[in-house]
Amino acid sequence: MTLVAPFFRRTFLAAALAGLAAAASANTAIQPVPRDANWVKRHDGFVAIAKQGGIDVVFIGDSITDGWRREAPKGGKAVWDAHFAPLKAANFGIGGDRTQHVLWRLQNGELDGYQAKAAVVMIGTNNTGFEPDKTTPRNTPAETAAGVAEIIRTLRTKQPQAKILLLAIFPRGEKPDHPQRVQVGEINAAIAKLADGKTVHFLDINAKFLAPDGTLPKEIMPDFLHPIDQGYELWAAAIKEPLEKLMR
């Protein structure tokens, strides 16, 4: 028995480690991957902007961040021009992105050529729910949170001087019990733990968008996902002061 037991312990440990490795490799949220040719073209445009330098704050995300470019009432361009353009901000948001797409972008030039004072990150809503077939799940909240954590790790590696303002993923779905709203809540609870109070700062401004009963007003997000100009005004008002503090 004294000779056999260590063998079984080693075998069990090896199997456990193999299982963990397999689970990690199965998580698409942490596997950097590009999208289609048009997406790569947009990414190349961001890389060109990065190479020009002069960026003090970079906004990283999906269509919600991308919406800072759209004119009112559908987007927040006027709000951006008033509050963030003077801070030498760059918008690196692409609609439809998931954590794995942002990871690929950050690892392929979007963080090169400048030294930001701060980065504003919000990503993960597109990892929730189902694929277009309506039956294949995208990622679990735990998988998505791991993807966000990998983005933060990449930022800290490539832009070590930058302070990171990690935003809670905005609420989606009209009512609090919407399945993807519930998933978003679980992701936010997990990624809040990434904050260290020094380099990474977590900020949840979701209450700014919600009615007292927890519903999401159409006046803020008509499709219960994307803000319009009023939503971008609320967003800017909620983060401008914390962001400027991080940039000092």
Contacts in CASP RR format, 6 or more apart in sequence:
PFRMAT RR
TARGET T0000
AUTHOR 0000-0000-0000
METHOD contacts of the structure
MODEL  1
MTLVAPFFRRTFLAAALAGLAAAASANTAIQPVPRDANWVKRHDGFVAIA
KQGGIDVVFIGDSITDGWRREAPKGGKAVWDAHFAPLKAANFGIGGDRTQ
HVLWRLQNGELDGYQAKAAVVMIGTNNTGFEPDKTTPRNTPAETAAGVAE
IIRTLRTKQPQAKILLLAIFPRGEKPDHPQRVQVGEINAAIAKLADGKTV
HFLDINAKFLAPDGTLPKEIMPDFLHPIDQGYELWAAAIKEPLEKLMR
24 30 0 8 1.000
25 31 0 8 1.000
27 139 0 8 1.000
27 143 0 8 1.000
27 146 0 8 1.000
27 147 0 8 1.000
28 100 0 8 1.000
28 139 0 8 1.000
28 143 0 8 1.000
29 98 0 8 1.000
29 99 0 8 1.000
29 100 0 8 1.000
29 127 0 8 1.000
29 139 0 8 1.000
29 143 0 8 1.000
29 144 0 8 1.000
29 146 0 8 1.000
29 147 0 8 1.000
30 99 0 8 1.000
30 100 0 8 1.000
30 103 0 8 1.000
30 143 0 8 1.000
30 146 0 8 1.000
30 147 0 8 1.000
30 150 0 8 1.000
31 100 0 8 1.000
31 103 0 8 1.000
32 100 0 8 1.000
32 103 0 8 1.000
32 104 0 8 1.000
32 107 0 8 1.000
33 100 0 8 1.000
33 101 0 8 1.000
33 104 0 8 1.000
34 40 0 8 1.000
34 43 0 8 1.000
34 101 0 8 1.000
34 104 0 8 1.000
34 108 0 8 1.000
35 97 0 8 1.000
35 101 0 8 1.000
39 94 0 8 1.000
39 101 0 8 1.000
42 94 0 8 1.000
43 94 0 8 1.000
43 105 0 8 1.000
43 108 0 8 1.000
43 110 0 8 1.000
46 90 0 8 1.000
46 92 0 8 1.000
46 105 0 8 1.000
46 110 0 8 1.000
47 108 0 8 1.000
47 109 0 8 1.000
47 110 0 8 1.000
47 112 0 8 1.000
49 55 0 8 1.000
49 90 0 8 1.000
50 90 0 8 1.000
50 109 0 8 1.000
50 110 0 8 1.000
50 111 0 8 1.000
50 112 0 8 1.000
50 113 0 8 1.000
50 114 0 8 1.000
51 112 0 8 1.000
51 113 0 8 1.000
52 114 0 8 1.000
53 113 0 8 1.000
53 114 0 8 1.000
54 88 0 8 1.000
54 114 0 8 1.000
55 88 0 8 1.000
55 89 0 8 1.000
55 90 0 8 1.000
55 114 0 8 1.000
55 116 0 8 1.000
56 87 0 8 1.000
56 88 0 8 1.000
56 89 0 8 1.000
56 116 0 8 1.000
56 117 0 8 1.000
56 118 0 8 1.000
56 247 0 8 1.000
57 84 0 8 1.000
57 87 0 8 1.000
57 88 0 8 1.000
57 89 0 8 1.000
57 90 0 8 1.000
57 116 0 8 1.000
57 117 0 8 1.000
57 118 0 8 1.000
57 119 0 8 1.000
57 120 0 8 1.000
57 243 0 8 1.000
57 247 0 8 1.000
58 89 0 8 1.000
58 90 0 8 1.000
58 92 0 8 1.000
58 110 0 8 1.000
58 111 0 8 1.000
58 116 0 8 1.000
58 118 0 8 1.000
58 119 0 8 1.000
58 120 0 8 1.000
58 162 0 8 1.000
59 65 0 8 1.000
59 68 0 8 1.000
59 84 0 8 1.000
59 89 0 8 1.000
59 90 0 8 1.000
59 91 0 8 1.000
59 92 0 8 1.000
59 93 0 8 1.000
59 119 0 8 1.000
59 120 0 8 1.000
60 92 0 8 1.000
60 93 0 8 1.000
60 102 0 8 1.000
60 106 0 8 1.000
60 110 0 8 1.000
60 119 0 8 1.000
60 120 0 8 1.000
60 121 0 8 1.000
60 122 0 8 1.000
60 123 0 8 1.000
60 151 0 8 1.000
60 155 0 8 1.000
61 92 0 8 1.000
61 93 0 8 1.000
61 94 0 8 1.000
61 97 0 8 1.000
61 102 0 8 1.000
61 121 0 8 1.000
61 122 0 8 1.000
61 123 0 8 1.000
62 93 0 8 1.000
62 94 0 8 1.000
62 95 0 8 1.000
62 96 0 8 1.000
62 97 0 8 1.000
62 98 0 8 1.000
62 102 0 8 1.000
62 122 0 8 1.000
62 123 0 8 1.000
62 124 0 8 1.000
62 125 0 8 1.000
62 126 0 8 1.000
63 93 0 8 1.000
63 94 0 8 1.000
63 95 0 8 1.000
63 96 0 8 1.000
63 97 0 8 1.000
63 226 0 8 1.000
64 122 0 8 1.000
64 125 0 8 1.000
64 170 0 8 1.000
64 225 0 8 1.000
64 226 0 8 1.000
64 227 0 8 1.000
65 91 0 8 1.000
65 92 0 8 1.000
65 93 0 8 1.000
65 122 0 8 1.000
66 91 0 8 1.000
66 93 0 8 1.000
66 94 0 8 1.000
66 95 0 8 1.000
67 74 0 8 1.000
67 75 0 8 1.000
67 76 0 8 1.000
67 77 0 8 1.000
67 226 0 8 1.000
67 227 0 8 1.000
67 232 0 8 1.000
68 75 0 8 1.000
68 76 0 8 1.000
68 77 0 8 1.000
68 79 0 8 1.000
68 80 0 8 1.000
68 84 0 8 1.000
68 91 0 8 1.000
68 232 0 8 1.000
69 75 0 8 1.000
69 76 0 8 1.000
69 77 0 8 1.000
69 80 0 8 1.000
69 91 0 8 1.000
70 76 0 8 1.000
70 77 0 8 1.000
71 77 0 8 1.000
71 78 0 8 1.000
72 78 0 8 1.000
72 228 0 8 1.000
72 229 0 8 1.000
73 228 0 8 1.000
73 229 0 8 1.000
74 228 0 8 1.000
74 229 0 8 1.000
75 227 0 8 1.000
75 228 0 8 1.000
75 229 0 8 1.000
75 232 0 8 1.000
76 227 0 8 1.000
76 229 0 8 1.000
76 232 0 8 1.000
76 233 0 8 1.000
78 229 0 8 1.000
79 229 0 8 1.000
79 232 0 8 1.000
79 233 0 8 1.000
79 235 0 8 1.000
79 236 0 8 1.000
80 89 0 8 1.000
80 91 0 8 1.000
80 232 0 8 1.000
80 236 0 8 1.000
82 236 0 8 1.000
83 236 0 8 1.000
83 240 0 8 1.000
84 236 0 8 1.000
84 240 0 8 1.000
87 243 0 8 1.000
87 244 0 8 1.000
87 247 0 8 1.000
92 105 0 8 1.000
92 110 0 8 1.000
94 101 0 8 1.000
94 105 0 8 1.000
95 126 0 8 1.000
96 126 0 8 1.000
97 105 0 8 1.000
97 123 0 8 1.000
97 126 0 8 1.000
98 123 0 8 1.000
98 124 0 8 1.000
98 126 0 8 1.000
98 127 0 8 1.000
98 138 0 8 1.000
98 139 0 8 1.000
99 123 0 8 1.000
99 124 0 8 1.000
99 127 0 8 1.000
99 139 0 8 1.000
99 144 0 8 1.000
99 147 0 8 1.000
99 148 0 8 1.000
99 150 0 8 1.000
99 151 0 8 1.000
100 147 0 8 1.000
102 123 0 8 1.000
102 151 0 8 1.000
103 147 0 8 1.000
103 150 0 8 1.000
103 151 0 8 1.000
103 154 0 8 1.000
106 151 0 8 1.000
106 154 0 8 1.000
106 155 0 8 1.000
106 158 0 8 1.000
107 154 0 8 1.000
111 154 0 8 1.000
111 155 0 8 1.000
111 158 0 8 1.000
111 159 0 8 1.000
112 158 0 8 1.000
115 159 0 8 1.000
115 161 0 8 1.000
115 162 0 8 1.000
116 159 0 8 1.000
116 161 0 8 1.000
116 162 0 8 1.000
117 161 0 8 1.000
117 162 0 8 1.000
117 163 0 8 1.000
117 246 0 8 1.000
117 247 0 8 1.000
118 162 0 8 1.000
118 163 0 8 1.000
118 164 0 8 1.000
118 165 0 8 1.000
118 243 0 8 1.000
118 246 0 8 1.000
118 247 0 8 1.000
119 155 0 8 1.000
119 159 0 8 1.000
119 162 0 8 1.000
119 163 0 8 1.000
119 164 0 8 1.000
119 165 0 8 1.000
120 165 0 8 1.000
120 167 0 8 1.000
120 239 0 8 1.000
120 243 0 8 1.000
121 148 0 8 1.000
121 151 0 8 1.000
121 152 0 8 1.000
121 155 0 8 1.000
121 164 0 8 1.000
121 165 0 8 1.000
121 166 0 8 1.000
121 167 0 8 1.000
122 166 0 8 1.000
122 167 0 8 1.000
122 168 0 8 1.000
122 169 0 8 1.000
122 170 0 8 1.000
123 148 0 8 1.000
123 151 0 8 1.000
123 169 0 8 1.000
124 144 0 8 1.000
124 148 0 8 1.000
124 169 0 8 1.000
124 187 0 8 1.000
125 169 0 8 1.000
125 170 0 8 1.000
125 172 0 8 1.000
125 180 0 8 1.000
125 184 0 8 1.000
125 225 0 8 1.000
126 138 0 8 1.000
127 138 0 8 1.000
127 139 0 8 1.000
127 143 0 8 1.000
127 144 0 8 1.000
127 147 0 8 1.000
127 187 0 8 1.000
128 138 0 8 1.000
128 139 0 8 1.000
128 141 0 8 1.000
128 144 0 8 1.000
128 172 0 8 1.000
128 180 0 8 1.000
128 183 0 8 1.000
128 184 0 8 1.000
128 187 0 8 1.000
129 137 0 8 1.000
129 138 0 8 1.000
129 179 0 8 1.000
129 180 0 8 1.000
129 183 0 8 1.000
130 136 0 8 1.000
130 137 0 8 1.000
130 138 0 8 1.000
131 137 0 8 1.000
131 138 0 8 1.000
141 183 0 8 1.000
141 185 0 8 1.000
141 186 0 8 1.000
141 187 0 8 1.000
141 190 0 8 1.000
142 186 0 8 1.000
142 190 0 8 1.000
144 183 0 8 1.000
144 187 0 8 1.000
145 187 0 8 1.000
145 190 0 8 1.000
145 191 0 8 1.000
148 166 0 8 1.000
148 187 0 8 1.000
148 191 0 8 1.000
148 194 0 8 1.000
149 191 0 8 1.000
149 194 0 8 1.000
152 164 0 8 1.000
152 166 0 8 1.000
152 194 0 8 1.000
152 200 0 8 1.000
155 162 0 8 1.000
155 164 0 8 1.000
156 164 0 8 1.000
156 199 0 8 1.000
156 200 0 8 1.000
162 199 0 8 1.000
163 199 0 8 1.000
163 201 0 8 1.000
163 246 0 8 1.000
163 247 0 8 1.000
164 199 0 8 1.000
164 200 0 8 1.000
164 201 0 8 1.000
165 201 0 8 1.000
165 203 0 8 1.000
165 239 0 8 1.000
165 242 0 8 1.000
165 243 0 8 1.000
165 246 0 8 1.000
166 191 0 8 1.000
166 194 0 8 1.000
166 195 0 8 1.000
166 200 0 8 1.000
166 201 0 8 1.000
166 202 0 8 1.000
166 203 0 8 1.000
167 202 0 8 1.000
167 203 0 8 1.000
167 204 0 8 1.000
167 205 0 8 1.000
167 239 0 8 1.000
168 185 0 8 1.000
168 188 0 8 1.000
168 191 0 8 1.000
168 192 0 8 1.000
168 202 0 8 1.000
168 203 0 8 1.000
168 204 0 8 1.000
168 205 0 8 1.000
168 206 0 8 1.000
169 184 0 8 1.000
169 185 0 8 1.000
169 187 0 8 1.000
169 188 0 8 1.000
170 184 0 8 1.000
170 206 0 8 1.000
170 209 0 8 1.000
170 221 0 8 1.000
170 225 0 8 1.000
170 227 0 8 1.000
171 181 0 8 1.000
171 184 0 8 1.000
171 206 0 8 1.000
171 209 0 8 1.000
171 210 0 8 1.000
171 216 0 8 1.000
172 178 0 8 1.000
172 180 0 8 1.000
172 181 0 8 1.000
172 184 0 8 1.000
172 216 0 8 1.000
172 221 0 8 1.000
172 224 0 8 1.000
172 225 0 8 1.000
173 180 0 8 1.000
173 181 0 8 1.000
173 216 0 8 1.000
173 224 0 8 1.000
173 225 0 8 1.000
174 215 0 8 1.000
174 216 0 8 1.000
174 224 0 8 1.000
175 181 0 8 1.000
175 214 0 8 1.000
175 215 0 8 1.000
175 216 0 8 1.000
176 214 0 8 1.000
176 215 0 8 1.000
178 224 0 8 1.000
188 204 0 8 1.000
188 206 0 8 1.000
191 202 0 8 1.000
192 202 0 8 1.000
192 204 0 8 1.000
194 200 0 8 1.000
194 202 0 8 1.000
195 201 0 8 1.000
195 202 0 8 1.000
201 242 0 8 1.000
201 246 0 8 1.000
203 238 0 8 1.000
203 239 0 8 1.000
203 242 0 8 1.000
205 234 0 8 1.000
205 235 0 8 1.000
205 238 0 8 1.000
205 239 0 8 1.000
208 234 0 8 1.000
208 235 0 8 1.000
208 237 0 8 1.000
208 238 0 8 1.000
209 216 0 8 1.000
209 217 0 8 1.000
209 220 0 8 1.000
209 221 0 8 1.000
209 227 0 8 1.000
209 231 0 8 1.000
209 234 0 8 1.000
210 216 0 8 1.000
210 217 0 8 1.000
211 217 0 8 1.000
216 224 0 8 1.000
218 224 0 8 1.000
219 230 0 8 1.000
220 227 0 8 1.000
220 228 0 8 1.000
220 230 0 8 1.000
220 231 0 8 1.000
220 234 0 8 1.000
221 227 0 8 1.000
221 228 0 8 1.000
221 231 0 8 1.000
222 228 0 8 1.000
227 234 0 8 1.000
227 235 0 8 1.000
END
